[in-house]
Amino acid sequence: MNAFFKNMSTSVNGQAYYAESVNVSESIQIEYFSAMGTKNYSAFPTKKPEGSISMSFYITTGEEINAIESGYANTGFSSIQVGPFSTDYALLNSFSVSSDPNSIIKGDATYSYYGQINSGQVPDQMNDTIVPAHGAASIDSMEDFGANRILDFNYSFSQSFDVKYSLGSPSPSKVTMTDATRSMSINNLISDTDYEKTNLTGASGLCNNNEGEGISKRTGCITLKTLCQNRVGQLDISGYIESRSFSASPGGELIESLDITEKYVKETGCDG
């Protein structure tokens, strides 16, 4: 089997991705043992093979974001194809997007998969022409957090799972989400900031009031666009300001940095 960069097309649940780079790795735990009175040792695996898939890709459509977001706080497995390699038992570990006005917008996603990866035919080379989102054309809607016309952003999601196998089962039999967090960090000129709204305790102090100020969940988003002003997709955040900081350099205006965090409720086995 001969595989090259041009053949390593990537898809998640059938959604194609235009990857800049991709990495697939797997390993197995082996226990070695020997009995008294023997010259040789034996070995056997203590668990089934497991691996990881990571990719950095150009964001060109909202479907690319939606396919990854479908794995947020979701214990259902995703199917991933990377060139000739494939698995039907992958779980999203992390997803991140960052940009500034001078850069093409790319995403980074990492998955864990369970069981040895499958190999098949090398796919044909794609001849698509892509137009990725760009930071210079994308716009923010972060007024609820007191920010306007942000300088740059870093959006991220991460989660972890408890994966269990049953006797005789080749694939995981029980998956439980243990933790999931979505966050966004933004930088903003102080002249474009509603300083009172960015207070950690809100404009009205620790307690929430009737206007939703104080310690309260707020919402915002980044709309991703191409340089031709075509809408590509959207990154949402709904959470709390956990920290802020101020910095300045000689001759420059004061910059405020905000860190926003949203937590997901882990599974408890109860419906309601």
C-alpha positions as CSV (number, residue, x, y, z in Angstrom):
1,M,0.0,0.0,0.0
2,N,1.4,3.4,-1.1
3,A,-0.2,6.4,0.6
4,F,0.8,10.0,0.2
5,F,-0.3,13.4,1.6
6,K,-2.5,13.9,-1.4
7,N,-4.4,10.7,-0.6
8,M,-5.0,11.3,3.1
9,S,-8.5,12.8,2.8
10,T,-10.3,12.9,6.1
11,S,-13.9,12.6,7.1
12,V,-15.9,12.5,10.4
13,N,-19.4,10.9,10.2
14,G,-19.3,11.4,6.5
15,Q,-18.4,15.1,6.6
16,A,-15.2,15.8,4.6
17,Y,-12.4,17.9,6.0
18,Y,-9.7,19.7,4.2
19,A,-6.8,18.9,6.6
20,E,-3.5,20.7,6.7
21,S,-2.1,17.8,8.7
22,V,-3.3,14.6,10.3
23,N,-1.8,12.1,12.8
24,V,-3.0,8.6,13.6
25,S,-1.3,6.6,16.4
26,E,-2.3,3.5,18.4
27,S,-0.8,1.2,21.0
28,I,-1.5,-1.8,23.1
29,Q,-0.6,-2.7,26.6
30,I,1.3,-6.0,26.9
31,E,2.2,-8.0,30.0
32,Y,5.2,-10.1,29.9
33,F,5.6,-13.2,32.2
34,S,7.7,-16.3,32.7
35,A,7.3,-19.3,35.0
36,M,10.0,-20.7,37.3
37,G,12.1,-23.4,35.7
38,T,11.5,-22.1,32.1
39,K,14.0,-20.3,29.8
40,N,11.5,-18.3,27.9
41,Y,8.9,-15.6,28.6
42,S,5.4,-15.2,27.2
43,A,3.3,-12.1,26.6
44,F,-0.4,-11.3,26.3
45,P,-2.3,-8.0,25.9
46,T,-4.0,-6.6,29.0
47,K,-6.5,-4.6,27.0
48,K,-7.6,-4.0,23.4
49,P,-5.7,-1.6,21.2
50,E,-6.5,2.1,21.5
51,G,-5.3,5.1,19.6
52,S,-5.8,8.7,18.8
53,I,-6.5,10.8,15.7
54,S,-5.6,14.5,15.5
55,M,-6.1,16.8,12.6
56,S,-5.6,20.5,11.8
57,F,-7.9,21.6,9.0
58,Y,-9.2,24.7,7.1
59,I,-12.7,25.8,8.1
60,T,-14.7,26.2,4.9
61,T,-18.3,25.3,5.9
62,G,-20.5,25.3,8.9
63,E,-21.1,21.6,8.4
64,E,-17.5,21.0,9.4
65,I,-18.1,22.7,12.8
66,N,-21.5,21.0,13.2
67,A,-20.1,17.5,12.7
68,I,-17.6,18.0,15.5
69,E,-20.0,19.8,17.8
70,S,-22.4,16.8,17.5
71,G,-19.8,15.0,19.7
72,Y,-20.1,17.6,22.5
73,A,-21.1,15.8,25.8
74,N,-22.1,12.9,23.6
75,T,-21.2,9.3,24.5
76,G,-22.2,8.0,21.0
77,F,-19.3,7.0,18.8
78,S,-18.2,8.8,15.7
79,S,-16.9,7.2,12.5
80,I,-13.6,8.6,11.1
81,Q,-11.8,8.0,7.8
82,V,-8.2,9.1,7.3
83,G,-6.9,8.0,4.0
84,P,-7.0,4.2,4.0
85,F,-7.6,4.0,7.8
86,S,-11.0,4.0,9.5
87,T,-12.7,3.4,12.8
88,D,-16.3,3.4,14.0
89,Y,-15.5,3.8,17.6
90,A,-14.1,7.3,18.1
91,L,-14.9,9.8,20.8
92,L,-14.1,13.5,20.6
93,N,-11.5,14.7,23.0
94,S,-11.0,18.3,22.1
95,F,-11.7,21.0,19.4
96,S,-10.2,24.4,19.2
97,V,-10.2,27.4,16.8
98,S,-8.1,30.6,17.1
99,S,-7.6,33.6,14.9
100,D,-6.7,37.2,14.5
101,P,-7.3,39.7,11.6
102,N,-4.2,38.6,9.7
103,S,-4.8,34.8,9.5
104,I,-6.8,32.1,7.8
105,I,-9.0,30.3,10.3
106,K,-8.2,26.7,11.0
107,G,-9.5,24.2,13.5
108,D,-7.8,21.5,15.5
109,A,-9.6,18.3,16.6
110,T,-8.5,15.3,18.5
111,Y,-10.3,12.0,18.9
112,S,-9.6,8.8,20.9
113,Y,-10.6,5.5,19.2
114,Y,-11.1,2.0,20.7
115,G,-10.1,-1.2,19.0
116,Q,-7.5,-1.6,16.3
117,I,-8.0,0.7,13.4
118,N,-9.1,-0.8,10.0
119,S,-7.2,-0.4,6.8
120,G,-8.6,-0.5,3.3
121,Q,-8.1,1.1,-0.1
122,V,-6.3,4.4,-0.6
123,P,-8.9,7.0,-1.6
124,D,-8.6,9.1,-4.7
125,Q,-7.1,12.5,-4.6
126,M,-9.7,15.4,-4.3
127,N,-9.6,18.2,-6.8
128,D,-11.7,20.7,-4.8
129,T,-10.9,24.4,-4.7
130,I,-11.4,25.6,-1.1
131,V,-12.1,29.1,0.3
132,P,-11.5,29.1,4.0
133,A,-12.8,31.6,6.6
134,H,-10.5,34.5,7.4
135,G,-10.0,36.5,10.6
136,A,-10.1,39.8,8.7
137,A,-13.8,39.2,7.6
138,S,-15.2,37.4,10.6
139,I,-17.2,39.4,13.1
140,D,-17.9,39.1,16.8
141,S,-21.1,39.4,18.9
142,M,-19.7,39.6,22.4
143,E,-21.5,42.7,23.7
144,D,-23.1,40.6,26.5
145,F,-19.6,40.2,27.9
146,G,-18.8,43.9,27.5
147,A,-16.6,43.4,24.5
148,N,-16.9,45.0,21.0
149,R,-14.6,44.6,18.0
150,I,-12.3,42.1,19.6
151,L,-8.7,41.8,18.4
152,D,-8.4,38.0,18.5
153,F,-10.0,34.9,20.1
154,N,-9.2,31.4,21.2
155,Y,-12.2,29.0,21.3
156,S,-11.8,25.5,22.7
157,F,-13.8,22.5,23.9
158,S,-12.5,19.5,25.8
159,Q,-14.0,16.5,27.4
160,S,-13.1,13.1,29.0
161,F,-14.9,9.8,29.3
162,D,-14.9,6.6,31.4
163,V,-14.8,3.7,28.9
164,K,-15.5,0.2,30.0
165,Y,-15.5,-3.2,28.2
166,S,-17.5,-6.3,29.0
167,L,-16.2,-9.9,28.9
168,G,-16.0,-11.1,25.3
169,S,-16.9,-7.7,23.8
170,P,-14.6,-6.5,21.0
171,S,-15.8,-2.9,21.4
172,P,-16.6,-0.7,24.5
173,S,-19.9,-1.6,26.2
174,K,-20.3,1.4,28.4
175,V,-19.2,5.0,27.9
176,T,-19.8,7.8,30.5
177,M,-18.9,11.4,30.1
178,T,-16.9,12.5,33.2
179,D,-16.2,16.2,32.3
180,A,-16.8,18.6,29.5
181,T,-15.8,22.3,29.2
182,R,-16.2,24.9,26.5
183,S,-14.2,28.2,26.8
184,M,-13.3,31.3,24.9
185,S,-10.5,33.8,25.5
186,I,-10.7,37.2,23.8
187,N,-8.5,40.3,23.7
188,N,-10.1,43.8,23.4
189,L,-9.0,47.4,23.3
190,I,-10.1,49.1,26.5
191,S,-11.8,51.8,24.3
192,D,-14.0,49.1,22.8
193,T,-14.9,47.7,26.2
194,D,-17.9,48.2,28.5
195,Y,-15.7,48.2,31.6
196,E,-18.6,47.7,34.1
197,K,-19.9,44.7,32.1
198,T,-16.6,43.0,32.2
199,N,-16.4,43.1,36.0
200,L,-16.1,39.6,37.4
201,T,-19.2,40.2,39.6
202,G,-21.1,42.1,36.9
203,A,-22.4,45.6,37.1
204,S,-24.6,44.9,40.2
205,G,-22.2,42.9,42.3
206,L,-22.3,39.2,43.4
207,C,-26.0,38.7,43.3
208,N,-28.0,38.5,40.1
209,N,-30.7,41.2,39.7
210,N,-33.8,41.4,37.6
211,E,-31.9,42.8,34.6
212,G,-29.7,39.7,34.5
213,E,-26.6,41.6,35.7
214,G,-24.3,40.4,38.4
215,I,-23.1,36.8,38.4
216,S,-25.1,35.4,35.5
217,K,-24.6,33.3,32.4
218,R,-24.1,35.4,29.3
219,T,-24.0,34.5,25.6
220,G,-21.9,35.5,22.6
221,C,-20.6,34.2,19.3
222,I,-18.0,34.6,16.5
223,T,-19.4,34.5,13.0
224,L,-16.8,33.1,10.6
225,K,-16.7,34.6,7.1
226,T,-14.5,34.4,4.0
227,L,-12.7,37.5,2.6
228,C,-15.6,37.6,0.0
229,Q,-18.0,38.1,3.0
230,N,-19.6,34.6,2.6
231,R,-20.8,33.2,5.9
232,V,-19.0,30.0,6.8
233,G,-20.2,29.1,10.3
234,Q,-20.5,30.2,13.9
235,L,-18.8,29.6,17.2
236,D,-21.1,30.0,20.2
237,I,-20.3,30.5,23.9
238,S,-22.6,30.7,26.8
239,G,-20.9,31.0,30.2
240,Y,-19.3,33.1,32.9
241,I,-16.3,35.4,32.9
242,E,-13.9,33.6,35.2
243,S,-10.9,35.9,34.8
244,R,-9.7,39.1,33.2
245,S,-6.4,40.9,32.9
246,F,-5.0,44.2,31.5
247,S,-1.8,44.8,29.6
248,A,-0.1,47.6,27.8
249,S,3.1,48.2,25.8
250,P,4.9,51.5,25.2
251,G,2.9,53.7,22.9
252,G,0.0,51.3,22.8
253,E,-3.5,51.4,24.2
254,L,-4.5,49.3,27.2
255,I,-5.8,45.8,26.2
256,E,-8.2,43.8,28.3
257,S,-8.3,40.0,28.2
258,L,-11.3,37.9,29.2
259,D,-11.6,34.2,29.9
260,I,-15.1,32.8,29.5
261,T,-16.0,29.3,30.7
262,E,-19.0,27.0,30.2
263,K,-19.4,23.7,32.0
264,Y,-21.4,20.7,30.8
265,V,-23.3,18.5,33.3
266,K,-21.9,15.0,33.4
267,E,-24.2,12.0,32.9
268,T,-25.9,10.7,36.1
269,G,-28.0,7.9,34.5
270,C,-31.2,9.8,35.2
271,D,-33.6,11.3,32.7
272,G,-35.6,14.4,33.5
